[in-house]
Amino acid sequence: MESRLIRQKFIDFFLANAHAHLPSSSLVPANDPTVLFTTAGMQQLVPYLLGKEHPLGSRLFSVQKCVRTGDIDDVGDERHLTFFEMMGNWSLGDYFKEESIALSYRFLTEELGIDPKKLSATVFEGYDQVALDTESMDIWKKVGLDASAIVPLPKENNWWPVYGAKGPCGPDTEIHYDTGIPYEGPENYPGGENPRYLEIWNNVFMEFACDGEGNFTKLSKQNVDTGMGLERMAMILQGAPTVFETDIFRPLIEAVEKATGVAYPGFVKSGHEMNEHETLTTKAFRIVVDHIRSSSFIIADGVSPSNEGRGYVLRRLLRRAVYNLRALKEDAPTILPDLVAIIRDQMGDFYPEIVERFDIVVQVITLEMEKFLQTLARGEKILEKAIADAKISGGIISGEAAFQLHDTFGFPISLTTEIAKKHAIEVDMEAYTSAYEEQQQRSREGSKDMFARGREAVQTALEGLPKTDFRGYELTATGAPLLFMRGAKILKVIPSGEREFALVLDATVFYAESGGQVGDTGTIGDDSFQFHVVDTQKYDDVWVHFGEIDGHSTVSSFELEGREVFCHVAEDRRRRIMASHTGAHLLHKALKKYLGDSIEQAGSYVDAERTRFDFSCARALTTEELTLIEQEVNDAINSWHPVKKEEMPLAKAREIGAIGLFTDKYGETVRVVSIGDSYSVEFCGGTHVSNTSEIGIARILKESSVASGVRRIEMLTGVNVYEQLVRHEGILSTLAEETKSTSFADVVDKVEQMKAQLKSLESQQKDMEMQRAKTVAEELSTRIEGGVILAKVDLDSMDALKQVAHILKSRGESKAGLIANATGSYVLYSTDAALSARAVFDRIKDVVGGKGGGNDGMVQGVGMNMNAFGEITSAHFAG
């Protein structure tokens, strides 16, 4: 049975059994910061499993795309995957064990045609306060399982999540399939560690609440959460030895075979029949096809390769795919776009995002592949030497060498360890981690702001507080935004310093940072105190105002709770932010017009100074494109488009063509910002001008790359453009005065003349110094001691030092020499084939320090401690 038919049968079965179909959510979790990716179908249902009413009802099911990367290093064996589809159904207080088990059994035996004699089930054997799950055992017998096929197992096997953990919990029953693989080991039973019994479906019964102290109470509303992997079910129904031989992976593997000319051993041999080479080849194929599936869907859901978080995982997946393709054939990585096309054709009917964002996925993967191939070319030579050195010195690559590969050459530590492992070499990970953390600490210096401690303490202090009434969208009688209000009440004061703290009010006009727009600043107070707000954040539905109390205030923070106060947003700053935010929408529209509808917003940041807009694009924009985009934005500003903000049902917003950040999740009611007559329509909760004419003017500052496949435009709007013009005019005036120019246009000619004069002087100076180098070399040839020249010379440039070294080396009168100047720049050379300049440098750097590089004949560098130069002797040059 084809995998797509299995998926469709699952959908049809649960629709027929009165379940609502939940679409697969994004791989980027919307409301769960504890995980990088969606790892199970139940993630989007957590609030509803805890008691919230679901708008689609109490009987639900989904086919959810999932990514789990905890076992990424194990991918390549017979069972591990990073991307998979989880088919699951849920009861939110509706049915419980009897209907759940019956549904699972019927689907497996009636819809998929699995022989009931091949099925078995495990149940919770009981522990402490919770008895053996005899109810599930009786239900399994009732639906048709033989008593011998029902196996009680301990809490480690059949309890979710962990026995004794605080929160909803309960026993589960796992359904296993008998593969018939011969096995005579000690755990030859369903749920044991063996190849014979394969777990195919898990039904979790959330029956209890645990207080974390080992006490359990029955839940008044009991839920069911089930999950079954599509890939594993396809393996069973297609009679494949592993998931990689199913119709899910076969087209990808065959494409790799064709591109590389290498046969996939897994099509003709099982794992125990393969020799070492066949095992490694099989692993390489499996890593490639698994990782390209994961990467394609992760990119389609808005993630770009980077060096942290989800982006780092994506980068690691792509680089492992490229490395293993390259191991099969040198030029094989170029097939990656073709593999993405196969995935699109296979899965695009069920996951339309892989079709809609196909071009973006290919662009990102191609760019990352090209960059990594360059990294490989640079880093592999260094790694080869490190491995050779390690084989001589004890089988361990030093942490310093591993960190240099990462820091200087961009070679990921995961790949260093993977390649080293093939040579039976270890990496000193403790030393590597130490070097990495030192660098991270240096980069964090000075980055904490004065209110960091307050933000860390806020979350726990907000428990029990009501939702904040945000009135910042309201307008005054004149149609202006409401920036001042009276009668707000202080509900909570959260101290974070002597005069710094955070205020929570029952109502506010301060916008809290969200959707890329910064939080408002301003003043909160009454006749006896003034609180200067420096930032506004929101935690769920509670607004928190961070700031400090004015030094002239006559009350302390302890007297503030319960007081009625006024709120006054900093008006000029807010108006600049509004202009920036509406400008960002106009920029988005202009980008789509000139670069195509495939352009997707990848993020934004809007403050009072500028607009920063990130978008999907695999190349730099041309000057002509930027000019057209800027002109389009200004044309829209000058068209006096009205800007309308309104709340509406999500379905209506989709109907009128509203667009947004595709990784965002929206509720049933959304806020939509419309510019003009459908010129631009976007989901947005930010603050905006009422008419585009209020923006005045827009000016693009620069366009740059922020990640693979993601570009950034920074843009000024309104008064910020004017202020920049004033600053630039001041600079030009100073330049005109200094260059004695008669006009701003004349400045360019004068600067060009000065550049030409400077270049001529620099050329003369270089000629003089190179001539001086010849004289210095002549003098040094008379100062050879023990076959070595050690000299501090009065030459400034590295070129001059190298000239001296080349002359002395060509004369052949000395076997080696070290030439340095007063700033610590140096050249170290050797004319003796038996004496390596690099080896000498490794000895002397313990005395004088310095950094450098080169080969056995010559090393050059900087940073030498010249106060210790006299401690170097000819003994350091011994062969």
N, C-alpha and C positions, 0 to 999 in steps of 0.2 A: 504494500500500500504506500503510495507516494506521501511525502511529508505534508504537502499542501492539502491533501485529502484528509489526513489525520486532523489537521488544524480545523478544517471546515466541518468535519463530523463533530468535533468537540463543540464548536460554535452552535451548530444546528441542534445538537442534543440538549444543551442547556437553555437555548431559547425555547425549545419545545417543552421544557420543564420549568417554565415560568421564571426564568432568571433574566435580569437586565444585563446587556453587554457593555462592559466598560472598555473604552478604547485603551490601547497601550499608552502609558504615560511616557514622558521623556526619560532618557537615560540619566539626565541631570535632575536629581530630586528637587522638587519645588520647595518643600518645607521641612527638610531633614538635613541639617548641617553636619550631622554625625557621620555621614557616609558620602563618598565621592560620587558613587553611581547608584542607580536603581538596581537592587540585587534580588528583588522578589516582587511578585505581583501585589502583595499585601502592603507594600510601602505607601502607596497612595491612599490606603484605607485606614491607616493608623488612627486618625481622629474618630472614625466611625466605629472601629472595633472597640474604642474606649467609651462609646455611648452617644456620639453625635449622630443625628438623623441623616441618612444619605438621601439626596434628592431623587435617586433612581429606585429607591426602595430597599428592602432587606434581603433580597435574593439576587446575588450578583455573580458575574464570572468575567474573566479576561484571558487574553493571550498576550503576555507582557514580555517585551524584549528586556533582557537583563545582562549586566556585566559584572562579573566577579573576578577580581585580579589578585586576590590573596594567594592563589596557587599559580601565578603566572609562570614561575620557573618550572612547574611540573607539566605545563602544556607540551605536548609531543608524545606523551604516553598514550595509553589506550582509552582513558576516560576523562581527562581534564579538559575543560573549555573555559575561555574567558567570556564569550558571548553565547547566550542560549535563549530559547523561548520557553517561558514558563506558563503552562496552562493551569488555571486555578479557578475554584468557585468558593463563594463565601455565603454564609448565613449570618446576618446581623440580628440575632435574637429571634430568628424565624424557626427553621428546623434544627435538629441537633444530630446526635449520633446515628439514629436509625435511618433517617433519610439520606444523610451524608454517605454512609457506608453503602446503602442500597444504590444510590446514584453512581458511585464509583464502580461498583461491581457490574451494574447494568451496562455502563459505557464500555468497560473493558471487554465484557463477554459478548454483548449483543451488538454493539456498534462496531467494535474493532475485531470481533470474532476470535478473541483469545480463548484457548482451551481452559476452562475453569480448573482443570487438574494441574495446570501450570502455575496457578496462583496460590499464594500463602499470605498470611498477615501476622504482624507482631503487635502486641498490646502491652500496656503498662502493667508490670507485675506487682505494683504496690510498694509503698515505702512510708514508714513513720505514720503520719496522720491520714494518708491517702491509701485506700485499699486497692486491691487487684481490680482492674477494669473488667469485671465480669459482664457488664452491660455490653461492651463492644464484642466480647467473646461470643455472647449469646446471639447478637445481631449477625455476626459473621456465619455462625452455624445456620441461622434462619435463612440467609440469602443463598446458602449452598456450599460453603466451605466445610471440608471434613475437619473434625476436631484436631486431628494430627497436624493440620496445616495452620493452626493458630498457636502462636508461640509467645508466651509472656516474657518480656525482657525488662531489665532494670531501668532506673530513671535516666541513666546516661544515654540510653537508646530511645526511650519512648516517653519523654516528657519535654514540653516546650514552655519557656525557652531554656532556663537552667533551674533545676529544682531548688526552691528556697529564695529565688530572686524576687524582689518586690514588684508587684503589679499583676495584671491578668496572666493566667497560666493554665496549664492543664495537660492531661495525657494525650498521646497521639497514637494512631494506628497506621503502620507503614505496610503498603502492599508490595509484595515481592514476586518476581517472575523467575521460574526455574529454567535456566538456560540449557540444562542438561550437560554442562561441562563436567567431566569426571573430577571429583575432589574427595580426598580421603583424610583431610586434615581435622584438627580438633574442633573447629568452628563450622562444621558442615551443617548449618541450619540457617533459616531465614534471619537476616540481621547480623549474621556472623561475618567475620573477615574471610571471605572466600569468593571465588569467581563464579560459583554455581548460581547463587541466589542474587538477583539484581533488584534493588529497590526502584520502583517505578512511580509510586504515588504516596504522598503523605497527607493524612487527614488529622489536623490539630483541633482538639476540642478545648476551647477556652472556657473551662468549667469553674475555676476558682479564682479568688484574689488572695495573694500572699502579702503579708505585712513586712516581709524581709527578715522577720524574727523566727520564721519556721511555722507560723500559724496560718491556717488556710480557712477561708469561708467560701461558701457557694455563692456564685454570682447570680443576681436576679435575672440578668440578661446574658444568656450564654451564646457564644459565637462559634462558628466553624470557619477554619482557614485551611484550604487544601492547595497542593501544588504538585505538578507533574511536568517533567521535561519533555519537550517535543522531540529533541534529538535522540534521546534514549529510547523513546517509544518507536521512532522510525527505525532504529537499529534492530529492535525486537521484531517488528512486523516485516522488515525487509530481509531478515535473516543475516544481517551483516555482523562480522566479528567485532567491529567497533563503530562508533558514530561516524568515523572518517570514511567509511566505505559505503555510507548511505547516499541517497540522491541529493542530500543537503550539501555534501562536500565533494562528491564525485566530479561534477563539472569543473570545479575550481582546481582540483588535483589534476584532472586531465589537461587543463589549460597550462598548468605549470609543467607537466610532462612534455607537452608539445613545444613549449618555449625553451626548455632546457635540454631536451633530448635525453633526460634521465627518467627511468621507469620508477614508479612508486612501488616499493616492495610489498606494501600492505595489501595490494590487490591480489597477490598470489601466495603470500606467506603470512602465517600468524607470528606473533612476536617471538615465541620460543624457538621458531624455526630459522630465525634470521641470524646472520653473522654480524660482527660489530659494525662493518661498513653499512650493511643494509639497515641496521637499527638506527644509525646516525642519519642516514638518508631519509628514512621514514619519519623520524622526529623533525627534520628540517621541513619536509612537506607539510606536516601537521601544524607546525608553528606558523608557517606562512598563511595557510588557508584560514586558520582560526583567527589570527591577529588581524588579517585584512578585513574580516567580517566585523570584528569589534571596532576597529579604527573607522571603518566607513560609517557605522551607525553613530559612533561617538561624535564624529565631525558633523554629521547630518543634524545632530542635536545641539550644535553650536559651540563645541569645544575646539580649541586650537592648540597645537603643540606648544609647550612652554617648559619651564624648569621647575614648576611647582604644581601641586594639587592634581586636578584632572588632566591638565595639560601635560604634566610630567608622565602620567600613566600612558596617555595617548602617544607621546613621543617615544616612550620605551617600547610600546607595542609596535609602532611603525619601524623603529630601528631594528628590533629583533626580526621582523618580517624581511626587511631589506638585507640584513646580514645573512639570514639563512637562505634567501634566494640567491644571493651572491655566492654562497658556498656551493650551491648546485651548479651555477654557471655565472661567469663574470658579469655578463651584461643582462642577466635575467631580471634584475629589479625593474627594468623598463616595462615589464608586463603588468605591473600593479594597476594602472588604469583599466586594463582589460579585465582584471579580476573584479574590480568595482562594478564594471558593466554587467558581468555575470550575476553579481549579487543583486544589482538593480532589477535585472530581468527575472530573477528567481523570486524576489520578495517584494517588489515594488507595488504589486496589486494590494498587498495587505499593509505595507508600511510606505505610504505615498511620499513621505519625507525623503526617502532615498532616491526617488525619481525627481522630486522638485529641486533637491539640492545636489544633484549628481555632479554638475559642473564644479560647484564649490568643493565637494569632496575630492574630486580628481585634482583640482588645483592645489589644495592643501597637501595631499599625499605626494604629488609630484615634486612640489617645492621642498618638502621635508626630505624626500628621498635624495634629491640632488644635493642638499646641504649635508646630509649624513654621509653620502659617498665621498664628499670632499673631506669630511671629518675622518672617515675611515682611512683615506689615503695618507693623511697627516699622522694620525695616531697609531696606525698599525706598525709603522717603522719604529716608533718610540717603544711601543709595547713589545715588539719582537726583541729589542735590546734588553728590556726589563726582564723578559722571560729568560733570555739567555743568561743574564747576570744572576737571576734567581736560581737557575739550575746549578750554577757554580757555587753560589754562596749559601745554599741550604734549602732551596725550594720555596722561598717566600718572596713575593714582590713587596717592596717596602711601601708603607702608607704614603710616604712623601712622593714616591714615583707615581702611585695610583692617583694621588690628588693632583699632581702636575698634569697628568693625562686628562683629568676632568676639567681642571681650572684653565689650563693653557690651550689645550687642543679640543675641548668640548667632548672628550671621549667619555661616555657614561660609565660609572663604576660598575653597573650591572653587566655591561658588555665586557669590561676588563676582567671581572671575576669569571664570566662565562667562558671567555677564550682561554684564560689561565687554567681553568679546570680541565680543558681538553688536553693540556700539557702536563697534567698532574701537579700544577703549581697553585699555591694558595696566595691570597692577598692579605696583608696585615690590615684588617678592617678596623681594628682599634685605633691604630695610628692614623688611618685615613679619616675616620670619623672625627678624631681630635683635630686634624688639620682643617676639615670642613667646618666644624663648629667654630673654630677660631675665626675663620673667614666670615661666617655668618654673624658672629658677635661684633666684628669690626663694622660690618655693614649696618648693624642695628644701632650703633652708637649715636646718641643724640636724637633718636627718632621718636621717643615717647613724648607725648604732650602732657601739659600740666593736669589734664582731667582724666588721664588714663585710668588712674586708680578708681575714680568715681564710676567710670563706665563698667569696670570689672565688678563693682559692688552692686550695681543697679539691679541686675536681673533678680537677685534674691529679695531685694527690698520692695519689689513691685507686686508681690503676691497678694491677691485679694483686692487690688485696686480696680475700680470700674473703668470702662472704656472712656477715653478722652473725647469730648465733644469738639471736633475740629470745625471751626467756622471760617477758616481762611479762604474757602471758595466763595463765600458770600460777597455781595457787592453793596456799596453805599447807595444812597438815593441818587447820586450823580453817575452811578455806573462804574465807579472806581473800585478797585479791590479793597476789601475790608482789612485794614492794617492796624486798627486800634479798637480796643473794646474794654469795657468796664465790667465789673461784677464777677470776674473769675475767682474761684476759691482755691487756695493752696491745700492740696490733700496730703502731700508728703514732702518732707525735706530729707535729702540724702547727703550727708556731709562727705567731703573728700579732701579737705584741707582746712587750714585756719580760717580762710574766708571763701574758699571755693566749695560749692556744693551743687546739687541738682534739685530742681523743683518739679513736682508733678501737680498739675492743675486739673480741675474738673472740666474746664473748657479753655480753648486757646485759639489764637489766630496765627501762631507761629507754625510754619510748614516744617515738618520733620523730614530729615534726609531720606529719600527713597527714589527709586526709578532713575538714578543718575543725577538727581538735583540735590544740591547741598541744603542743609537745614538753615532756617532763618536765624538771624541775630537781632538784638534789640534790647528792650527794657521791660522789666516786670516790677511793679512796686505800688506804693501808696504815699501818703504824706510823710511817713516816718522812715521809709527805706527805699533804696533803689537797687535792683538786682540786674547786673549787666549780663545778658544772655550771649554766650559766644558760640553756642551750637545747640541744635535741636535734633533729637533722635527719637525714633519710636521703637518700642519693644512690644511686638504683637499690636494691640490696639491702644497702648498707653503712650502718650507723648511725654518725653523727658527733656527738660530745659537745663542745660549745663551752663554754669557761669560763676560769677563771684559777686559778693555784696559790696556796694559802694562804701568807701572808707568813712564817709560822713553820715551813714545810716545810724539811727539811734536805737535799733533793735537788733537782737542776735538771731541766728538761724533757729534757735530753740523756740522762739516766740512766733514763728511765722505760720505754722500749721493752723488752718481754719480761717486765716485772714482773707478778706476780699481784696482783690488787687486789679490794677489795670494791666493790659498787655499792649505794648507798642512795638511793632516790627520796624526795624531799620529800613526806612522807605526807599532811599536811594539805592541801597544794596539790593532790595527785593526787586525793584523795577529793572535793574541791570540783569538780574537773574532771569526775570520773565522774558526780557528781550533775547537773552542767550538761549533760553529753552525753546521759544518759538522759532528762533533762528536755526536750532538743531533740526526741527521738523522740516523747515524749508530746505536745509542742506540734504537731508535724507531724500526728499523728493527730487532734488537736482541730481544727486548721485544715481538714482534709479533711471532718470531720464537719459543721462549721457553714458552710463556704464551698463545699463540693462536691468531688468527686473530680478535677475538672479542675485543682485547685490542684496545682502542681508545686514541689518544692524547687528553688531557684535558687542555693543556696549556704548555708554556715553557718560560724560561727566559735565555738568553744567553748574557754573558758579558765577559770581559777580564780575569776574575778570575775563572769562573766555568760555567758549564751547569746545569740548573735546569729543569727537565723534569717531567711533571705531566701526569698521565695516569689513565684510568679507571681500577680499580681492587678493589675488596671488601675485600682483605686479605693482610697481610704482606707477602713479598717474603722471601723464605728460604735462608739461607747462600749458599746452593748449587746452587739455581737458580741465585743468584747474581753473583756467581763465573762464571757460564756458560755464563751469559749475558756479563759480563766484558770481558771474553775470546773471545766471538764472535766479540765484538767491536774491540779488538786488532788484531784479525785475519783479519778483514776487512781492518784495517789500514795497516797491513803488506802485504796485497795483491796488493798494488799499484794500486788501482782502480782509473781511471780517473774520475773527477767530471765535468760534463757538465751542463752548464746553458744556457737555450734558451727560447725564447718566442714562443708560438704557440696557435692556436685556442683551446678553451676550449674542444670542441668535440674530437680533436686529443689527448689532454692530458688525457681525460677519456679513450680513446681507448688504450693508452699505459699503463694504470693502475696507473696513478698518484693518490696519496692519500694526504690528508691534514686534517687540523682541521675541523671537520664536522660542526662546528657552523659558519665557515667562508663562505662568499659569494664571488663568482668569476665572473669577467666580461667575455666578449666574447673572449678576448685575455689574456692568463695567462703566468706566468713565471714558468718554471719547472726545478728542479735540479735533475739530474740523476747521480747516482753513479755506476760505473762499467757497466757491461752488464745487465741492468735492476735489479741489486742487490737492489737498492733503488731508487724509483721515487716519488718525492713529489712536490706539489705546494709550491713555496717558493720565496719570494722577498728579502731574506737576502743575505749576502755576504759569500762566501765559498772559501776553498782552491781549487787548481786545481787538486790535486791528494791526495788520502787519506794518502799517505806516509808522506805528509807534517805535519800531525797531530803528528806523532811520537809515542805517547803512550796515553792510557786512563786509568783512575783509578776511580772506584766508591767510593765515600766517605761514603754515607749513603742512606738508604731508609726509608721513613717515611710516615705517613698519614697526609693529608692536609684537607680532608673533607670526608664525608660519601661516600664510593665507589671510592675515588680518592687517589692514592698513588703518592709519589714524589721520584725521584732519583736525587741526586746531584753528579756530575762527574767532574773530572779534566781532562784536556787534555794538551799534549805537554809540554812546559817548566814549566807550573804550577805543573805538576807531579814531575818534577825534583826539583823544589824549595821546594815542600812539603817534598820530601825525604831528602833534605839537612837540613830542619828544624827538622825533626824527628831524623835524625842522631845526630844533636846537642843535642837534649833532651836526647837521649840514652847515649851519651858521658858523659853528666853531671851526669846522674843517675849512670853510671858505676863508675865514679870518687867518687861520694858521698857514694856509697855502697861498695867501694873498690873491685869491680868486676874485674876479669881478662879479660872478654870478654862480648859482648852484650848478648850472650846466658846465661852467668852467672848471669846477672842482674835479670832475672826472679826468679831464685832460691833464691837470696839474698832478693828480695822483699817479697817472700813467707815466708821466715824465719822471717823477720821484722813484717809482718802481724800477724804471730803466736805469736810472743813476745808481740805485742801490744794488741792482744786479751786477752792474759793471764793477762797482767797488768790491762786491763779494768775490767776483771772479778774480780781480787783481789780488785780493787778500789771499785767496786760495792758492794762486800761482806762487805768491811770495812764501806761503807756508810750506808748499811742496818743495820749493827750492831749499828752504831752511831745513826740511826733512832730510834732504840729501847730505847737507853739511853735518847734521846731527848723526846720521848713520856713519859717515866717515869718521867722526870723532869716537863713536862707540866701538868701532872695529878695533880700536887700540886698547879697549878696556875689558878684554876677555879674561875671565878667571875661572880655571877649571873647566874650560870649554863653554862657559855660560856668560851671557851679558845680562846684568841687572842694572836698570837705569831709570831714574826719574828725569823727564825731559820737559823743556819749556815749549810744548806744542799743544794747541787747543783742540784741534779736531781729531776725530777718529780716523779720518782719511789720511792725515799726516802720520799718525802713529802706525797705521798699516803700511804706509809707504816706507817708513824706517824699517819695519819688520821684514818686508819683502826684499829690500836691498840687502839687509844683513843675512837673510836666508839664502839669497842667490849667491852671495860671496862664499858661503860654505865654510867660513872660518870658525864659526861657533856651532856647537851642536844644538844649542837652544838659547832662548833669551826672553826676558820679560821687560817690556817697555811701557811705562805708565806716565800720566801727567798729574798735575796738582789736584785735579778734580776727581781722581780715582778711575778715570777711563784707562783701559790697558789693552795691549795685544801681547799674547804669549805664543811663541813659535817654537817649532822643533825641526831640525834638519836631519835628525837621526831616526831611521826607520824603526829602531828598537825602542825609541822613547816617544810616548804619546803625549801630545800637548794637553789633551783632556785629562790624562792621568795625573800630570803635574798640577794642573789647576785644582783637581780634587784634593791634592795634598796641601796646596798653599792657601786654599780658601778658609781652612781652619785657622790660619794665622792672620790673614788680611781681609777675609770675607769677599764680597763681590758677587755679581751675577754675570753669567755669560754663556756662550755657546760656540760651537765650531766643530772641528774635526781633529783627527790625530795630528795633523800638520800645523794647525793654527786655531787658537781660541781668542775671542775678543769679547769685551764686556765693560761694565761700569760698576760703580759702587765700592771700589777697593778702598780700604782704610789705609791712607798714606802714612799715618803716624806709626803703623806697624810694618811699613815696607822694609825697614832696615833689618827686620828679623828673618827675612827670606835669605837663604844661602844657596850655594851651588849644590848642597846636599839634597835639597828638595827636588833636584833635577836628576837624581841617580836613576838609572834605568831599571 
